[in-house]
Amino acid sequence: MRGPWRAALALALHIAFFVAPIALVLGLLAIAAVTFRYDHTSGLKAAAAALVVGAVLAVGLRAVLRSRVRARGVRVDRSEQPQLWRMASSIAATAEAPEPDEIRITSEPVVAVREDTALLGLRTRTRYLELGLPLLAALNVGELRAAMAREIGRLTGRNKLTVLAHRACASVERTAAGLTGGPTKWLFAGYARAFMAVAATTAQDLELAADAVAVREAGTRTAVLALRKSVAVRIGWQEYADDYLSMATSIGHAPDVLLGFRNFMAHPTRKPRLAERAKQTIAEEPDGRTRHRIDAMKRIKTGDREPDERPAFAVLRSPRKSVPELEDRLMVDNLGPRLPWPELAQRAGAAHVAEQAAQLSAAVEQSGLPIEPSIAGVLAAIHRGHGRDLINPVLNPGLSPDLIDQAAEDTLVDLLGCAVVDALVCARRAHHELDWGGPPPVRLVGGQPLDADRLVRPAVVDPRLIPGLHRALVNLGVPLNHARRPAAEPEPELAGIVSPVQCAGTSYDLLVTDRGLVLLPSSASTTKRLLAGTLARFREAELEQLGELAATPIGELRERTSAQWVDSRDVASARLDQDRTGWSLALELYLDEYAVSELDDGLVRGDVDGAAELVLRSSADGVEHGDPYRGLGELMGARMNVEEPLATIE
């Protein structure tokens, strides 16, 4: 069953969700009134039961109905961006859809209409039209119009019942995800599954209707191209953020985000590659949803439209002024003055090689080898066959034995190559250049490119070639006495929290970081945990407490009274046993004179020849914050042995 009948059934079920508890309470009150006429005591008891049931239902409904959609991004007023508002109003009028109450610019690579609703979607409070800044950079005006029409078109659909059912479905799904625990979440989650199963086809119906609006507004070719291009923009934005925006945060300066992303997407190397990845992503969709939408749009008969190929940011008033202002309001705080991309890439490249050179000095210091941390000292150590010993302190202790040799080679090549480039940069003999097609290349003062990996790797692989590398570096003008101060021990980064776990009969909060485990005495009593498992308010308080814990620097947490630290470098092996009641994690530790873990003697057992065992056990009423199990797997790596429960094996 599809179309309005499916939507009508979903809405009937939704209205029954509100009517049923009211009818139940009124029925109980009616029974109490009738009973009271014959037996006052029984009538009062029935009335009290009705009031209790009513109070419980009221608390549950209050938790369900307080879900709100919060505004995101930067609001733009009509007077501020009249052309953008005129486009949205024109599309809404043509589609006979309600006009958005607010237009907001966000940093996400999507166009979306989000509705803040009441009564789980039955009434709309505010409609937000959100335009992603990346799309303003990557699309042209015609494609932006198609993307906006596709979202505004969802507000009208082919009939009002489908629109209302879809809005209710979105609200129910959002509410179910927002509830934190207790019987309210358990009961509402069951209702949400039933409702979304009934209303499942409304999203697809609205999507096809919205695509038809996009075709009417922008033409078939532009609408199809905008849909395909939006996939490429999502892929490209992630790469751009990882490879280029990270430069800005690393040196603390703001970049020209929109201009940079436009250059990134238009680069002759990246453009066809992103188009191919978008095509592959669409082809690999399990349900073929985007392909079906494109086929449906191509079947729509409409007159040809002249494509508007102006860049999308042309719809903004004074883009040279308004775009940087929008970027500044969306940008992370505490970034310094704006820098042009070429200078930003040059500074970020220099900062990166300096950081890696400091890491090489730290490895030399921790290795215990009697050498200087300069380039000349490292070359001498490699020539004597000590390259593996030199780099061992910075290798991941969780690496599989089969990968260690290659990892040692790659790490030493990378750190030594960066130290060489850092020496040249400091001597003003080389600099990094901006390249929208890949990582910033290194260029010597004469204009020749320098491939540090190609220069260094042969001698690292075969130490007999070190004298030749030495001569080549001297010819390049590399100061061989160059060295950075050893890098400080990096601050551990939190992956997730499990609260509580049991260790030696005591409850702890387990914090999983990328460098080790922190155990903090748990402040949650058994009574509090029982209440958290039954009442949503207590569960929310517990999750807020874990959120505050996650926001505290790990170094500060390690200084707390009775805090325990298990350093990853001291872990020999780990075994995770799982059963129906939970899991237990047994860590074999080397706690000799070189150990850096900080553990009380009462927590470990079987200390023989520096080897000890630490056992952690999960609690049935435990809660999680972040992704502790993924972090644990990455931390332990090949040292982890997972024992599956018998039921799973069978």
Helices and strands as residue ranges (DSSP letters): H 3-38, H 40-65, E 74-76, H 82-95, E 102-106, E 111-118, E 123-132, H 133-138, H 141-152, G 153-155, H 160-178, H 182-198, H 202-218, H 220-240, I 241-245, H 246-251, E 253-254, H 257-266, H 270-283, H 289-299, G 312-315, H 319-330, E 336-338, H 341-367, H 375-383, H 387-391, G 392-394, H 401-426, E 430-432, E 442-444, E 449-450, H 452-461, G 463-465, H 466-476, E 494-503, E 506-513, E 516-521, H 526-534, H 536-551, H 554-558, E 564-567, G 568-570, E 571-579, E 582-590, G 601-603, E 604-608, E 611-626, H 628-636, G 637-639, E 640-643, H 646-649
